[in-house]
Structure formats: structure tokens, C-alpha cells
Amino acid sequence: MNMQDLLKAVIPIVVVCLGWLLGQVSSFQTRLTQIETKMPALITADGMVHDSPLSAEKRHVLKTELQKEINDLQVRVKLLEERAKNK
């Protein structure tokens, strides 16, 4: 096999690889642009993270439940202390 035949076989493979590489770069650029456009919605200029409405709502529900439990435990402790004083 001579050099000319080898080049005829390798050139199409190299062209396909370059086409694939350019497609990947284009895809990466598109994804990066999408991420950059969404960044201001997630992070402020000061570097603070914004909450999404879903996570803020879940945190509010959890906080409310914890406050109820803490209040219930405080009442129980108070009742136990009063019971201990009466004995």
C-alpha cells in the first residue's frame, strides 16, 4: 500500500472527526450561553444565591413544622417542671 492510498483512506476519517469536533464545540457554546443567561436568576451580583420558589416554599413549610414541634416540647417541659414542683 503506498502513501497515496493511505491518504485517501485517512482523509475522510479526519474530515469526519473535525466535523464532529466542531459540532461538539457548537453544542458546548450553546449550553454555556444558556447557563450564562440563567445565572443572574440564581446568583446576585454580590455572589449571594437566590432561592427558587420551590425550595423557599419547602423551607417555609419545614420551618413552620419545626416551630410547632419546638412549641409542643416547650409546653411539655413546662408541664413536667410543674409536676416535679408539686411532688
Backbone hydrogen bonds in HBPLUS format (Angstrom, degrees):
<---DONOR---> <-ACCEPTOR-->    atom                        ^
c    i                          cat <-CA-CA->   ^        H-A-AA   ^      H-
h    n   atom  resd res      DA  || num        DHA   H-A  angle D-A-AA Bond
n    s   type  num  typ     dist DA aas  dist angle  dist       angle   num
A0006-LEU N   A0002-ASN O   3.20 MM   4  6.48 155.0  2.26 147.2 154.6     1
A0007-LEU N   A0003-MET O   2.95 MM   4  6.20 157.7  2.00 150.0 155.1     2
A0008-LYS N   A0004-GLN O   3.05 MM   4  6.26 152.5  2.13 142.4 150.0     3
A0009-ALA N   A0005-ASP O   3.12 MM   4  6.36 139.6  2.29 140.2 150.0     4
A0009-ALA N   A0006-LEU O   3.18 MM   3  5.19 127.9  2.47  94.2 107.4     5
A0010-VAL N   A0006-LEU O   2.95 MM   4  6.16 149.6  2.04 148.0 156.9     6
A0011-ILE N   A0007-LEU O   2.96 MM   4  5.76 167.4  1.98 151.1 153.6     7
A0013-ILE N   A0010-VAL O   3.08 MM   3  5.30 117.7  2.49 103.7 119.0     8
A0014-VAL N   A0010-VAL O   2.99 MM   4  6.28 158.9  2.03 158.3 165.0     9
A0015-VAL N   A0011-ILE O   2.93 MM   4  6.14 160.2  1.97 156.1 161.3    10
A0016-VAL N   A0012-PRO O   2.97 MM   4  6.15 160.3  2.01 146.1 151.1    11
A0017-CYS N   A0013-ILE O   2.94 MM   4  6.16 158.9  1.99 147.9 154.1    12
A0018-LEU N   A0014-VAL O   2.93 MM   4  6.15 157.4  1.98 148.9 154.7    13
A0019-GLY N   A0015-VAL O   2.94 MM   4  6.17 154.9  2.01 146.9 154.0    14
A0020-TRP N   A0016-VAL O   2.91 MM   4  6.18 158.7  1.96 151.4 156.8    15
A0021-LEU N   A0017-CYS O   2.91 MM   4  6.10 158.9  1.95 148.1 154.2    16
A0022-LEU N   A0018-LEU O   2.92 MM   4  6.14 159.4  1.97 149.4 154.3    17
A0023-GLY N   A0019-GLY O   3.01 MM   4  6.21 152.3  2.09 143.7 151.6    18
A0024-GLN N   A0020-TRP O   2.95 MM   4  6.25 152.5  2.02 149.3 156.6    19
A0025-VAL N   A0021-LEU O   2.98 MM   4  6.24 156.6  2.03 149.6 155.8    20
A0026-SER N   A0022-LEU O   2.98 MM   4  6.15 158.5  2.03 145.9 151.7    21
A0027-SER N   A0023-GLY O   2.93 MM   4  6.13 157.6  1.98 145.7 152.1    22
A0028-PHE N   A0024-GLN O   2.85 MM   4  6.02 159.8  1.89 148.4 154.1    23
A0029-GLN N   A0025-VAL O   2.90 MM   4  6.08 156.0  1.96 147.0 153.5    24
A0030-THR N   A0026-SER O   3.00 MM   4  6.24 154.8  2.06 147.2 153.6    25
A0031-ARG N   A0027-SER O   2.97 MM   4  6.27 163.7  2.00 152.6 156.6    26
A0032-LEU N   A0028-PHE O   2.88 MM   4  6.05 159.4  1.92 150.1 156.2    27
A0033-THR N   A0029-GLN O   2.95 MM   4  6.13 154.8  2.01 146.1 152.4    28
A0034-GLN N   A0030-THR O   3.02 MM   4  6.30 155.6  2.08 148.2 154.6    29
A0035-ILE N   A0031-ARG O   2.98 MM   4  6.25 156.7  2.03 149.4 155.7    30
A0036-GLU N   A0032-LEU O   2.92 MM   4  6.13 160.8  1.96 149.3 154.7    31
A0037-THR N   A0033-THR O   3.02 MM   4  6.22 148.0  2.12 144.8 152.7    32
A0038-LYS N   A0034-GLN O   3.20 MM   4  6.41 137.0  2.39 138.7 149.3    33
A0038-LYS N   A0035-ILE O   3.12 MM   3  5.18 130.4  2.38  97.0 110.3    34
A0039-MET N   A0035-ILE O   3.04 MM   4  6.16 127.2  2.33 145.7 159.7    35
A0041-ALA N   A0038-LYS O   3.12 MM   3  5.56 136.6  2.32 110.3 121.8    36
A0042-LEU N   A0039-MET O   2.85 MM   3  5.15 145.0  1.97 110.6 121.6    37
A0043-ILE N   A0039-MET O   2.86 MM   4  5.94 160.2  1.90 170.3 177.1    38
A0050-HIS N   A0042-LEU O   2.70 MM   8  5.07 168.3  1.72 139.8 144.1    39
A0044-THR N   A0048-MET O   2.80 MM   4  5.30 163.4  1.83 156.9 161.1    40
A0047-GLY N   A0044-THR O   3.04 MM   3  5.26 159.8  2.09 106.8 113.1    41
A0056-ALA N   A0052-SER O   2.98 MM   4  6.16 162.2  2.01 161.5 167.2    42
A0057-GLU N   A0053-PRO O   3.00 MM   4  6.06 152.3  2.08 140.0 147.1    43
A0058-LYS N   A0054-LEU O   3.05 MM   4  6.29 161.6  2.09 148.0 152.9    44
A0059-ARG N   A0055-SER O   2.93 MM   4  6.06 158.0  1.98 145.1 151.2    45
A0060-HIS N   A0056-ALA O   2.98 MM   4  6.15 150.7  2.07 141.6 149.5    46
A0061-VAL N   A0057-GLU O   2.99 MM   4  6.28 159.4  2.03 152.0 156.9    47
A0062-LEU N   A0058-LYS O   2.95 MM   4  6.16 163.6  1.97 150.2 154.8    48
A0063-LYS N   A0059-ARG O   2.84 MM   4  5.99 155.7  1.90 146.0 153.1    49
A0064-THR N   A0060-HIS O   2.95 MM   4  6.16 157.7  2.00 147.9 153.5    50
A0065-GLU N   A0061-VAL O   3.01 MM   4  6.27 161.0  2.05 151.4 156.2    51
A0066-LEU N   A0062-LEU O   2.92 MM   4  6.14 161.4  1.96 150.6 155.9    52
A0067-GLN N   A0063-LYS O   2.91 MM   4  6.11 155.0  1.98 147.9 154.7    53
A0068-LYS N   A0064-THR O   3.05 MM   4  6.32 153.9  2.12 146.8 153.3    54
A0069-GLU N   A0065-GLU O   2.99 MM   4  6.29 160.5  2.03 150.2 155.5    55
A0070-ILE N   A0066-LEU O   2.85 MM   4  6.06 160.3  1.89 151.3 156.9    56
A0071-ASN N   A0067-GLN O   2.94 MM   4  6.07 160.2  1.98 145.8 151.3    57
A0072-ASP N   A0068-LYS O   2.89 MM   4  6.11 158.9  1.93 148.6 154.7    58
A0073-LEU N   A0069-GLU O   2.89 MM   4  6.14 159.6  1.93 150.1 155.5    59
A0074-GLN N   A0070-ILE O   2.90 MM   4  6.12 152.3  1.97 148.3 156.1    60
A0075-VAL N   A0071-ASN O   3.04 MM   4  6.32 155.9  2.10 149.7 155.4    61
A0076-ARG N   A0072-ASP O   3.03 MM   4  6.30 158.1  2.08 148.3 154.5    62
A0077-VAL N   A0073-LEU O   2.91 MM   4  6.12 160.7  1.95 150.0 154.8    63
A0078-LYS N   A0074-GLN O   2.98 MM   4  6.15 160.1  2.02 146.1 151.7    64
A0079-LEU N   A0075-VAL O   2.95 MM   4  6.18 157.7  2.00 149.7 155.5    65
A0080-LEU N   A0076-ARG O   2.91 MM   4  6.16 157.5  1.96 150.1 156.4    66
A0081-GLU N   A0077-VAL O   2.87 MM   4  6.11 153.4  1.94 150.1 157.5    67
A0082-GLU N   A0078-LYS O   2.99 MM   4  6.23 157.0  2.04 148.2 154.1    68
A0083-ARG N   A0079-LEU O   2.91 MM   4  6.09 155.4  1.97 146.0 153.3    69
A0084-ALA N   A0080-LEU O   2.93 MM   4  6.09 150.8  2.02 142.2 150.0    70
A0085-LYS N   A0081-GLU O   3.01 MM   4  6.27 145.2  2.14 142.1 151.3    71
A0086-ASN N   A0082-GLU O   3.05 MM   4  6.29 152.2  2.13 147.0 153.8    72
